[in-house]
Amino acid sequence: MKGTLALILLAAGFTAGILYLFGVEFATGDVYPEYSSLRADPVGTRLLYESLARLPGITTSRNYLPLETLRDNGATVLMLALDPESFGGDSETLERFEQFARRGNRVVAALAMKSEPKASIGEDLFHLWHVRLAIDSDRKHVHKLYFAEAPDWNVLDRIGPKMMAIERDFGSGSVVLFAESDDFANDSTIAADRLEMVTAALGSYSRIVFDERHLGIAESGSIVGLARRFHLTGMAAGLALCAALFIWRSASAFPPPAAARDTVRFSGRTAHAGLLTLLRRHIPPAELVGACWQEWLAANRRSITPERRRQAAAIAATAQSPLEAVREIQSVLCGPCPSPRQGLDTSVETARKSACATELKGTT
């Protein structure tokens, strides 16, 4: 029993620890990609998202759907931590960004070099937007990726000869390119050393959208996802509670326990009681004295005279009351015997009387 209790406690503690770790991970956002607005650690952007949401006149939201589904215009969309190779070499993505900007939106595309890229990257970017990406191979330099050429773009930020942020208008909107995404991270927001650049990147739009889909966080469109999106989790919990109460009320109650049957107890029977039962079943009351006399006579025939046997047999045959008949037979068997006719002395007769009385009592 103690071993089972210990195993149960161990399993409960292990489960609680796992749930605690999952809660910590989801609370800090470590399970989400870098530069996600759901992460609260230094490489996330949750602090910027919540800070903008607290500003009056500014609305923030997260996008988990394709960019084409954003039908509203006049918004700034942040596309952070884009891979330089896939972004600069994907003409479809560039055209999609341009079309979205021409609708009156502002697209902020910030790159993040996670690994050493190829020698030549961004061919489609240069062909469509005339922007050339370059890589600084000097290990001592911090900023590895930068824009080497951008003739039709306005430079927002420059570090020496390196262009780090550029901007260009497309129709009624615009596109902003950042060579790095560090300016939007939580640690940069805490330091507040790049807030002017972040403000310039966001522009004058009052609606800020943090895109999460390109980071791999997509919405499947399930009922649970819609409930979370429209904050209906509390309502779902209430409906689940009502359903549980309805099932509990409709369920049939357990039947009452059956009444226990009275226990039949059998008392023990002694040998004397068993003998009486046998006598009552097999010997009629009128023949009881005769049966007892025959049993006694079978073992003591030689100890009495024929005369006494005849007298005792006559008493047993005509007995009305068994007890009175036994007493009469006892008086006949144990009465005085004439010694001249039997040829017995007085001592022998006395011993015989005593034996007769003892045997007769044992029989009755």
N, C-alpha and C positions, 0 to 999 in steps of 0.2 A: 504493500500500500504506500509506504514511504517512497519507494523507488518510482512508482507511477506518478505520485504528486511532484516529485523532483523533476521528472521529465516534462510534465505539464507546465511547471513554472519556467523551466528552461526554454521550452518552445514559445511560451508567451513573452518571455524577455527578448528572445531572438526576433520575434515578429515585431515587437514594439521598437526594437533598435532599428530594424529595416525601415519601418514606417517613419521613424524619426529622421533617418538619413535621407529618405526620399523627400520628406518635408523640408529639410534644410536645403537640399539641392534645388528643389523647385522654388523655395523662397528666395534664394540668391540668384537663381536663373542659370546655374552652372551647366544645366543640361541643354541649354540653347546655344546656338552658334555665336561666335564672336561678333560684336557690334550689333547684336540684336537689342531691341528696345525692351526685351523681357529679362535681360541680364542686369544684375545689380552690382557685379564685380567691376574692377577697373576697366576691363575690355568690353563692357557692355555700354549701352546708350540709354538705359532706363532713367538715369538722373536727368538727362536732357529732355526726355519725353515728359516726365512728370513736372519738370520746371516750366516747360512751355505750357502745359495744361493748366498751371496755376495763374498764368498771366491773363489779365482781363482782355477780352476780345479775341483770344486765340483758342482755337479748338484743335485738338490732336486726336489721331486715330491710328490704328494699325490695319494694314491691308494684308490679307491672307489669300487673296484671289488674284488671277491674272490682271495685269495692268489695264487691259482693254475693258475690264468690267467697271472701272472708275468712270462713271458717266458725268459726274459733276466737274465743272471747270473752275478755274481760279484757285488752284491748290498747289502747294509745294510738296513734291514727293521726294523723299530721301531714299536713295538706293545706295546703301553703304556696303563696304567690303566686297566690291566687285573684283573678280579675277581679271588681271590685265590681259592675259592671253585670250580668254573666252570673250571678254568684252570688246577688245580691239579687233578681234578676228571674226566677229559675228555681225554680219551686215543686217540681218533681220532684226536683231535687238536694237541696233543703232537707228534703223528706220522706224521701229516702233516707238522709241524714245522721241524721235523728231516729230512724228505724227501727234503724239500725246502733248508735246510742247506747243505745237501749232494750234491746238484747241484752246489755248489760253492758260496753260499750266506751266509750272516751273519744275524742271527735273534736275535734281542734284545727284550726280553720279560720282561716288568717291571710290577710288581703287584701293586695294590692299594686296601687296605682294607678299604671299606666304612662303613661296619657294623661289629658287633662282630660275627666272624665266629664260626663254631662248634668246639668242642674239638679236633676232629681228622679231618684233611683236607689233601689233596694231596696224597691220596693212590695210584692213578695211576701214579702220578709223581715219587713217590718212587719206584714203581714196574718197570717202564720203564727206568728212568734216575738215580735212586738211590739217589734222593734228597728228604730230609724230611723237611717239613715246620713245624715251631713251632710258638706259640703265647705267648707273654709275658703278663701275666695277671696283672702285677704291674702297677697301674694307674700312678705312678710317672715317669715311663719310657716313653720316647717319641717313640721309635721304637718298635712297638708292634709285627710286623711280621718279621721273619728272617728265615734263613736256618740253621737248627740244624745239619744236616748231608749231606755231599756231597763228598764221598770218591774219585770219579773219576773226580772231577772238580777242576779247578784252582780258588783260591780265589782272587778276584780283590779288594774287600773292606770289611773291618771288623771293627766292633765297639765292643771292648771288646771280649767276647766269641761269639758274634753274627756275622754270616756271612751275609753281606748285598748284595754282588754282586759276582757271580761266573761265570765261563766260561768253555766251553768244546768244543772240535773239533768233528765234525761229517763229515767224508769223506773229501771233499775239502773245506768245509765250517765250520761254528761254530755257537754255540748258547750261548747267554749271558742272565743270569737271574738276575733281580734286585728285591729285596724284596719290594722296594718302587719306586714310579715314580717321587718323588719330585725333583730329580736332573735335570730333563728335563723341569721343569716348568719355566715360564717367570720370576718369582721372583728370582729363583736360577740363571738364566742366567744373570740377572741384577747384582746380588751380586757377580757373578764370583768366587764363593768359591768352586764350584764342577766341574769346566771346565775340569780338568785333568781326572776325572772319566768319564765324558761324552765323552771326546776324546778317552779314552781307550775303551769305549763301542762301539763307532762308528767304530773303527778299521781302516784299511788302504784302504777301498773301497772309490772310488770317487763318487759313486752314492748312495744317501741317499733317502730312500722312507719312508714317514710317512703314516702308514696305518690308514685309517679313517673308514673302513668298520666295524671292530670289535667294534667300538664305536657307531655304529648305523647309520652312514652317508654313504649311499650306492648310487650308480649311477644306475638309472633305465634303461639306454640305450636309452632314448627318443631322439628325434631330438633336443630338446632344450638343453638337457645335452651334446650331442655331439657338438653342436654349442658353448657352453660355454667352453668345454674342448679344442677345437681347436681355440678358440678366434675368432669366426665368428659372434659375436653379432652385430658388426658394419656393417658387410655385410648384415645381416638380416634386420637391421634398414634401410639401403639404399634400399633394395628390397621392403620393406614395403612402403617407401616413393614413389618409382617409381610406385608401384601398385596403391597407392592413387591418384597420378597425372594422371595415365591412366584412372582410373574410373571417375575422375573429368572431364577429357577431353571428354570421351565417353558419359557421361551423357547428356541427352537432356536438353537444356536450357528451362527456364520458358517461356511460350508463352507471347507475348506482351499484355499488358492490352487492353481490348476492349474499343473502342471509346464510350464515353458517349453520350447518345441520347439527342437531343435538347429538353429542357423542354418546353412543350406547356403551355403557360400561358393564362388563360381566364380572360379578364377584366370584371369588374362588370357592370351590366346593371341597369339603373334607371327605375323607374316606367313609366316615359315619353317614354323612348326607348322601353320598353316592349309594351306599348300601340301602338306605331307606328308599331311595328312588327306584332301585331295582326291585325291591320287595313290593313297592306299590304298583309297579307296572306288570309284574309277572305272577304275584301271589295274591289271591283274593283275601280280604280280611278274615273271612270265616275259616280259611285253611291255613292261616298263619301259625297257629299253635301247633297244628299237626306237622307242618313242614319243619318247624324248629325242633319238634320232638324227634322226627326221623333223622335230622342231621346230628342231633346230639347222641341219639341211640347208635348211629353208625360208628361212632368212635368210642362209645362207652358201653357196649352191649354186655361185655363180660363182667362189668363191675357191679351189676345189679342182678337181683334174683328175677326169675320169670314171673313171680307173683306181682312184684312191683312194676315190671314192664307192662303187664296186662292192666293194672290199675292206672298207670300213667297214660297208656294208649286210650283207655276209655275216657279219661278226662280230656285228652286232646281232641277226641272225636266229637264230644258233646259240648265243647267249650263255647260259651256265648261272649265272654269278655276275655280277650287274650291275656291281660295282666292278671286277672283272678285265676285263670287256668294255669298260668305259669307258677303262681304261688302254690296252688294245690299240688301240681306235679312235684314242686320242690319239697313240699312236706311229705309226699309219698316216698320220694327217693331218699330223703335224708332222715326219715323217721326211724324209730327203734326197730332193730331186726332181731328175731328170736335166735339166739346163738346156738341151742341144741340142734335145730333143724338145719342150720347152715354150716355147722361145724367150724365156726370161726370164734376166736376169742374176742374179748372185749376191746383190746387195743387195736386189732385189725378192723373191727367194726367202726371204731371211732375215726380211724384214719380214712376209711372209705366214705364216711359221712362228710368229712371235711373236703375230700376230693370231689364228692358229688356237688356240694354247695358251691365250690369254686368254679367248676366247669359249667354249672347251670347259670351262674351269674355272668360268666363270659359269653355264654350263648345268647342270653337276653340282652 
